[in-house]
Every structure is written in structure tokens, then in C-alpha cells.
């Protein structure tokens, strides 16, 4: 039994119809409930909930403070390769895009990692395209071995692997796994995933299951907002989160909210998500998932990120580069194509200062291996 089996009974069009048909009275009933169920969530994701956005935002702020305290964690991505065998219509790494490609050597990855560490970060996310013959399990294991002494937490956002391979990464010091399903609409999925291993919807959907079975401390989810109806995507993310929290209770679950950004190939989103809708999505999910971490990346512009921090964000990236070698190799003429254009170009310290101004404490490190119970 995997999440694929859990998701299968829910029909996309039926959920979409339910969301569209909700009334103000049903939204008010959801807001009055002490504990929210999926029916309440559907109401909060509906167009009928838009007039109640100020109230949901207020509650989201209070609930996040109650469950996560007065802190916001910072992390940085390290892109090690933009070589990819997939042809995803929306991605700058698409194999058919005639762009400059680069896979960092382990030595180059360490140089990038040292630069990121010197900016203050102690949480690092390794990112790559999907090309297992180029960036193999052995490749990531070697990089993890070299970077682990520099960072208290290492996560990967790479191609889906087997449970056995994930156990190998954990043995080399990787403690977190992030994978975006991109869209939970199985019928629509192949229309934007035109080739490569990523075309296999079920294999990707069950990736967090394999990560949970392997024993990752943290599991991160996300849907690429703009591909399909965001309201139904949010429902599916909530369903997925509840499933993971129930089945792999030892792992911390988090959700990211990536909106489509300009990238090589010029893909245009069919279902763009406005800032107002973005706030509704985030706050509705916070009321339904009070104990799930919410991550915000530099895809979003600075002003919006600043205003979203008090509404439920628990982790934020800063100073990001989405091109391999982007932190240290830009002046050497060896520039590779970025996965997408970032929108917030501020320095990590500038972002940390805004967090302080909002009344929160920026946290560069909140985990250490010493926290593990190693008693025999």
C-alpha cells in the first residue's frame, strides 16, 4: 500500500467540482471547527473562502507561532548538475533545450559548499537534473562525504531512487529528501512530461514512500504551481502530507510552494497563481496541517516573501543560485544554464535582517547529529 493507492480513489474532476461548489456558509463552518477534516479543507480552498482571507491569515499566523515558535530556518541550494535526460516542458534543464551544461566535480562542489557555508548557512540542499549515468549514486555519496563536515544538515532534491539507494545516501550523511510531484493530476501529467524516466507518474509519486522506508529524517513535498488547478493540487498535497505523517511518523514532513518562473524553453503556465491565491493556498494548508513545515524559495519576489513570512513560513532560502557553479564560477567564464530565474536577489544576511524586523529569529542551524539517540 503506497500513496498511489491512497490517491487513486480521489478523482481530480470531482474534487475540482466540490471545491468550486462550496458556499460561504460552508467556509464559516470550516472556520468554526475545532479540528479540520478534508471536507473543511475543501471549503477553505474554494473561491467562496476568498472574502475570509484576512481571518485565515490571522489564524495561520497565530497557529504557526504556537507550533513552531518564533523562528524561521534558512537554507541554500547547491546545484551540482544541469544535465538531464527528461523533456519536461516547463524546465530549463529539458534535454532538448540547447543550453550550456555542466556537472560539477566533487572538488568543485566542495568549493561551492565552502562558499555557501561562509555565507552563514548550515543547511544545504543538493539539487541536480535527472541523469543517473552522469550524477550517479556513487557521485552523490562522494559529494555527501566531502560536504557533511561543513553542514549540520544535508538534503537532496535529485532524481527518484530506490529505497536501497536512499539508505546508502543516509549512510553517507544525507538526512533529508525533497521531491516535487510537479502535478498530482495523473491524466495531465504526461502532457508536460514528454520523455525520460520522469514520465512515470507512479514511480515519482511513490518516491517519498521509499524515502520514508529508508529512514530520512525529513521528507519534503511540493507541486509546481501553474501547471494545473492549484486548489486541487493543494488538496492532494494535504492528502499526501497526512498520509506520510501517519505512515512514517518518525520523519518530519514539509511542503514547498514553487510557482513557475521564466526558464529556457519559454513555457507559459496554463493556470497561473496570483499572489492573493498564493496566500489562500498557504493559509488554508496551515490551518489544516498545523505541524507541517512550510518552505519558501527565491522563486518569489522580495516584497511578497517578506509579507508571507508571518503567515506560516518556517523555512526560507536566500542568496540562491540555480546554475551549477553559480556561486563561485561565474567569473571564470564557465556559466551553465540555470533551472529557472530567481526573483529575490538579496543577500542571505539581508533576508535574515528582514526576518528579525518581522519579529522572528533567523536560524542558520537547528539540527546536529548529536541530537540522535545513539545509545545501544
C-alpha positions as CSV (number, residue, x, y, z in Angstrom):
1,X,0.0,0.0,0.0
2,X,1.6,3.3,-1.1
3,X,0.3,6.8,-1.6
4,X,-0.6,6.0,-5.2
5,X,-3.2,3.6,-3.8
6,X,-4.4,6.3,-1.3
7,X,-4.7,8.9,-4.1
8,X,-6.4,6.7,-6.7
9,X,-10.0,6.8,-5.3
10,X,-10.0,10.6,-5.5
11,X,-11.0,11.8,-8.9
12,X,-9.5,15.1,-10.0
13,X,-12.6,16.4,-11.7
14,X,-14.8,15.5,-8.7
15,X,-12.6,17.3,-6.2
16,X,-12.5,20.3,-8.5
17,X,-16.3,20.4,-8.7
18,X,-16.6,20.1,-5.0
19,X,-14.2,23.0,-4.4
20,X,-16.0,25.2,-6.9
21,X,-19.4,24.5,-5.4
22,X,-18.7,25.5,-1.8
23,X,-20.7,28.3,-0.2
24,X,-20.0,31.0,2.4
25,X,-21.9,29.0,5.0
26,X,-19.6,26.0,4.5
27,X,-16.5,28.2,4.7
28,X,-17.8,29.7,8.0
29,X,-18.5,26.1,9.3
30,X,-14.9,25.2,8.5
31,X,-13.5,28.3,10.3
32,X,-15.7,27.4,13.3
33,X,-14.5,23.8,13.5
34,X,-12.0,22.9,16.3
35,X,-10.3,20.3,14.2
36,X,-10.4,20.4,10.4
37,X,-11.1,17.5,8.2
38,X,-10.8,17.2,4.4
39,X,-14.3,18.5,3.9
40,X,-13.3,21.6,5.8
41,X,-10.2,22.0,3.7
42,X,-12.1,21.8,0.5
43,X,-14.2,24.8,1.8
44,X,-11.1,26.8,2.7
45,X,-9.6,26.2,-0.8
46,X,-12.8,27.3,-2.6
47,X,-13.5,30.6,-4.3
48,X,-16.1,31.2,-1.6
49,X,-13.3,31.5,1.0
50,X,-11.6,34.5,-0.6
51,X,-13.6,37.1,1.4
52,X,-12.4,35.3,4.6
53,X,-8.7,35.6,3.7
54,X,-7.9,38.1,6.4
55,X,-9.3,35.8,9.0
56,X,-7.5,32.7,7.7
57,X,-4.2,34.7,7.5
58,X,-4.6,35.8,11.1
59,X,-5.3,32.3,12.3
60,X,-2.4,30.9,10.2
61,X,0.0,33.4,11.8
62,X,-1.1,32.5,15.4
63,X,-1.1,28.8,14.7
64,X,2.4,28.8,13.2
65,X,3.8,30.8,16.2
66,X,2.1,28.3,18.5
67,X,3.5,25.2,16.8
68,X,6.9,26.4,15.5
69,X,7.7,29.3,17.9
70,X,9.5,32.5,16.9
71,X,12.0,31.1,14.4
72,X,12.5,30.8,10.6
73,X,15.2,28.5,9.3
74,X,17.5,29.4,6.4
75,X,19.0,27.1,3.8
76,X,20.7,27.3,0.4
77,X,20.5,25.1,-2.7
78,X,23.7,23.8,-4.3
79,X,23.1,22.8,-7.9
80,X,25.7,20.2,-8.9
81,X,24.5,19.3,-12.4
82,X,22.0,20.6,-15.0
83,X,22.5,17.6,-17.2
84,X,19.1,15.9,-17.6
85,X,17.6,13.1,-19.7
86,X,14.0,14.3,-19.2
87,X,12.0,16.5,-21.5
88,X,9.8,18.4,-19.1
89,X,8.1,21.2,-21.0
90,X,8.5,23.8,-18.2
91,X,12.1,23.2,-17.1
92,X,15.2,24.9,-18.2
93,X,17.1,21.6,-17.9
94,X,15.0,20.0,-20.6
95,X,17.2,17.7,-22.6
96,X,16.0,19.3,-25.8
97,X,16.9,22.9,-24.8
98,X,20.2,23.9,-26.5
99,X,21.8,25.3,-23.3
100,X,25.2,25.2,-21.6
101,X,25.5,22.1,-19.4
102,X,27.8,21.4,-16.5
103,X,28.3,18.7,-13.9
104,X,30.5,19.8,-11.0
105,X,33.3,17.6,-9.9
106,X,33.3,16.6,-6.3
107,X,36.2,19.1,-5.8
108,X,34.1,21.9,-7.4
109,X,31.1,21.0,-5.3
110,X,33.2,21.4,-2.2
111,X,34.4,24.9,-3.3
112,X,30.7,25.9,-3.8
113,X,29.8,24.3,-0.5
114,X,32.6,26.2,1.3
115,X,31.3,29.5,-0.2
116,X,27.8,28.7,0.9
117,X,29.0,27.9,4.4
118,X,30.9,31.2,4.6
119,X,27.6,33.0,3.9
120,X,26.4,31.5,7.2
121,X,24.3,28.5,6.1
122,X,24.4,25.2,7.9
123,X,21.6,23.6,6.0
124,X,22.3,22.6,2.4
125,X,20.1,21.2,-0.3
126,X,21.9,19.3,-3.2
127,X,20.0,19.7,-6.5
128,X,20.6,18.1,-9.9
129,X,19.0,17.2,-13.2
130,X,18.0,13.6,-13.8
131,X,20.9,11.8,-15.4
132,X,21.9,8.8,-13.3
133,X,24.8,7.9,-15.6
134,X,26.3,11.3,-15.1
135,X,25.4,12.1,-11.5
136,X,25.3,8.6,-10.1
137,X,24.6,7.3,-6.6
138,X,28.4,7.0,-6.1
139,X,28.8,10.6,-7.2
140,X,26.3,11.9,-4.6
141,X,27.8,9.7,-1.9
142,X,31.2,11.1,-2.5
143,X,29.9,14.7,-2.5
144,X,28.0,14.0,0.7
145,X,31.1,12.6,2.3
146,X,33.0,15.8,1.5
147,X,30.3,18.2,2.4
148,X,29.0,16.6,5.6
149,X,31.7,18.1,7.8
150,X,30.7,21.6,6.6
151,X,27.0,21.3,7.2
152,X,24.8,20.1,10.1
153,X,22.1,19.0,7.6
154,X,22.3,17.7,4.0
155,X,19.2,17.2,1.9
156,X,18.8,16.0,-1.7
157,X,16.4,17.1,-4.4
158,X,17.6,14.8,-7.2
159,X,16.1,12.1,-9.4
160,X,13.9,9.4,-7.6
161,X,15.9,6.5,-6.3
162,X,15.2,3.1,-4.8
163,X,14.8,2.5,-1.1
164,X,18.2,0.8,-1.0
165,X,19.9,3.7,-2.7
166,X,18.3,6.1,-0.3
167,X,19.6,4.0,2.6
168,X,23.1,4.4,1.1
169,X,22.8,8.2,1.0
170,X,21.6,8.2,4.6
171,X,24.7,6.2,5.5
172,X,26.8,8.9,3.8
173,X,25.2,11.7,6.0
174,X,22.2,12.8,4.0
175,X,19.2,13.3,6.3
176,X,16.6,15.0,4.1
177,X,14.7,14.2,0.9
178,X,12.7,16.6,-1.2
179,X,10.8,15.7,-4.3
180,X,8.1,17.7,-6.1
181,X,5.4,15.7,-7.8
182,X,5.0,18.8,-10.1
183,X,1.3,17.9,-10.6
184,X,-0.9,15.3,-8.9
185,X,-3.2,15.2,-12.0
186,X,-2.3,11.8,-13.5
187,X,-4.1,12.4,-16.7
188,X,-2.5,15.8,-17.3
189,X,1.0,14.7,-16.1
190,X,2.2,13.2,-19.4
191,X,1.3,16.3,-21.3
192,X,4.1,18.2,-19.7
193,X,6.5,15.3,-19.1
194,X,7.2,14.3,-22.6
195,X,10.1,11.9,-22.2
196,X,12.6,10.4,-19.8
197,X,12.1,8.5,-16.6
198,X,10.2,11.3,-15.0
199,X,7.3,10.4,-17.3
200,X,6.5,7.6,-14.9
201,X,3.9,9.2,-12.7
202,X,3.6,6.4,-10.2
203,X,7.4,6.0,-9.7
204,X,7.7,9.6,-8.9
205,X,4.6,9.7,-6.6
206,X,5.9,6.9,-4.5
207,X,9.3,8.5,-4.0
208,X,8.5,9.8,-0.5
209,X,7.3,6.4,0.4
210,X,10.7,4.9,-0.5
211,X,12.4,7.8,1.4
212,X,10.2,7.1,4.5
213,X,11.0,3.4,4.3
214,X,14.7,4.3,4.1
215,X,14.5,6.4,7.2
216,X,15.1,10.0,6.1
217,X,14.7,12.4,9.0
218,X,12.9,14.9,6.8
219,X,10.6,14.5,3.8
220,X,9.7,17.5,1.6
221,X,6.8,17.7,-0.9
222,X,5.6,20.2,-3.4
223,X,3.6,20.8,-6.6
224,X,4.7,23.2,-9.3
225,X,2.1,25.9,-9.1
226,X,0.8,27.0,-12.5
227,X,0.7,23.6,-14.2
228,X,-2.8,22.6,-13.1
229,X,-5.6,23.9,-10.8
230,X,-3.8,25.0,-7.7
231,X,-6.9,24.3,-5.5
232,X,-6.9,20.6,-6.3
233,X,-3.1,20.4,-6.1
234,X,-3.3,21.8,-2.6
235,X,-5.9,19.2,-1.6
236,X,-3.6,16.5,-2.9
237,X,-0.6,17.9,-1.1
238,X,-2.6,17.9,2.1
239,X,-3.7,14.3,1.5
240,X,-0.1,13.3,0.8
241,X,1.2,15.0,3.9
242,X,-1.4,13.4,6.2
243,X,-0.5,10.0,4.7
244,X,3.2,10.5,5.2
245,X,2.8,11.7,8.8
246,X,0.6,8.7,9.6
247,X,2.8,6.1,8.0
248,X,6.3,7.5,8.5
249,X,5.7,9.2,11.8
250,X,9.5,9.3,12.6
251,X,10.0,11.7,9.7
252,X,9.3,15.4,9.6
253,X,7.1,16.5,6.7
254,X,7.4,19.8,4.9
255,X,5.7,21.4,1.9
256,X,7.2,23.8,-0.6
257,X,5.2,26.2,-2.8
258,X,7.2,26.7,-6.1
259,X,5.4,28.9,-8.7
260,X,6.5,28.6,-12.3
261,X,9.2,31.0,-13.2
262,X,10.7,32.0,-16.6
263,X,13.2,29.4,-17.9
264,X,14.8,28.2,-21.1
265,X,12.1,26.9,-23.5
266,X,9.7,29.8,-22.8
267,X,6.9,27.6,-21.2
268,X,3.8,29.6,-20.2
269,X,1.7,28.3,-17.3
270,X,-1.9,27.4,-18.1
271,X,-3.1,28.0,-14.6
272,X,-1.1,31.0,-13.2
273,X,-1.5,31.5,-9.5
274,X,-2.0,35.1,-8.3
275,X,-0.4,36.5,-5.1
276,X,-3.9,36.5,-3.5
277,X,-4.4,32.9,-4.4
278,X,-1.0,32.0,-3.2
279,X,-1.9,33.4,0.2
280,X,-5.1,31.5,0.3
281,X,-3.4,28.2,-0.6
282,X,-0.7,28.7,2.1
283,X,-3.1,29.8,4.9
284,X,-5.7,27.1,4.2
285,X,-3.0,24.4,4.3
286,X,-1.6,25.8,7.5
287,X,-5.0,25.6,9.3
288,X,-5.3,22.0,8.1
289,X,-1.7,21.0,8.7
290,X,-0.5,22.9,11.8
291,X,2.6,20.7,12.3
292,X,3.9,20.6,8.8
293,X,6.9,22.8,7.8
294,X,6.3,25.4,5.0
295,X,9.2,26.3,2.8
296,X,9.5,29.4,0.6
297,X,12.2,29.8,-2.1
298,X,13.7,32.7,-4.0
299,X,11.3,32.0,-6.9
300,X,9.1,34.6,-5.2
301,X,9.9,38.4,-5.2
302,X,11.4,40.0,-2.2
303,X,8.3,42.0,-1.1
304,X,6.0,39.1,-1.3
305,X,8.4,36.8,0.6
306,X,8.7,39.4,3.3
307,X,4.9,39.6,3.7
308,X,4.5,35.8,3.6
309,X,6.9,35.1,6.5
310,X,4.4,35.8,9.3
311,X,1.6,33.8,7.6
312,X,3.1,30.3,8.1
313,X,6.6,30.1,6.6
314,X,9.0,28.1,8.7
315,X,12.0,27.7,6.3
316,X,13.3,30.1,3.6
317,X,16.2,30.1,1.1
318,X,18.3,33.1,0.4
319,X,21.2,34.1,-1.9
320,X,20.3,31.2,-4.1
321,X,21.8,30.3,-7.5
322,X,20.1,27.7,-9.7
323,X,23.0,27.1,-12.1
324,X,25.8,24.6,-11.3
325,X,28.9,26.6,-10.3
326,X,26.8,29.7,-9.9
327,X,28.3,30.7,-6.5
328,X,32.0,30.7,-7.4
329,X,32.5,30.0,-11.1
330,X,30.6,32.9,-12.7
331,X,33.8,35.0,-13.2
332,X,35.6,32.1,-14.9
333,X,33.5,32.1,-18.0
334,X,32.1,28.6,-17.1
335,X,28.5,29.5,-16.8
336,X,25.8,26.8,-17.1
337,X,22.1,27.3,-17.7
338,X,20.0,28.0,-14.6
339,X,16.9,25.9,-14.0
340,X,14.8,29.0,-13.7
341,X,15.2,32.7,-12.9
342,X,15.1,33.6,-9.3
343,X,13.1,36.7,-8.2
344,X,14.7,37.6,-4.8
345,X,18.4,38.5,-5.3
346,X,19.1,39.8,-1.8
347,X,22.0,38.5,0.2
348,X,21.4,35.9,2.9
349,X,22.1,38.5,5.6
350,X,19.7,41.0,4.1
351,X,17.0,38.3,4.2
352,X,17.9,37.4,7.8
353,X,17.6,41.1,8.8
354,X,14.1,41.2,7.4
355,X,13.2,38.1,9.4
356,X,14.4,40.0,12.5
357,X,12.4,43.1,11.6
358,X,9.3,40.9,11.3
359,X,9.9,39.8,14.9
360,X,11.4,36.4,14.2
361,X,14.7,34.8,14.9
362,X,16.6,33.7,11.8
363,X,18.1,30.2,12.5
364,X,21.1,29.0,10.5
365,X,21.4,25.7,12.3
366,X,18.7,23.8,14.2
367,X,20.0,20.3,13.9
368,X,23.1,18.3,14.8
369,X,23.9,14.6,14.7
370,X,24.5,14.8,18.4
371,X,20.7,15.0,18.8
372,X,20.4,11.4,17.6
373,X,20.0,8.8,20.3
374,X,23.0,6.5,19.8
375,X,22.5,4.5,23.0
376,X,22.8,0.8,22.5
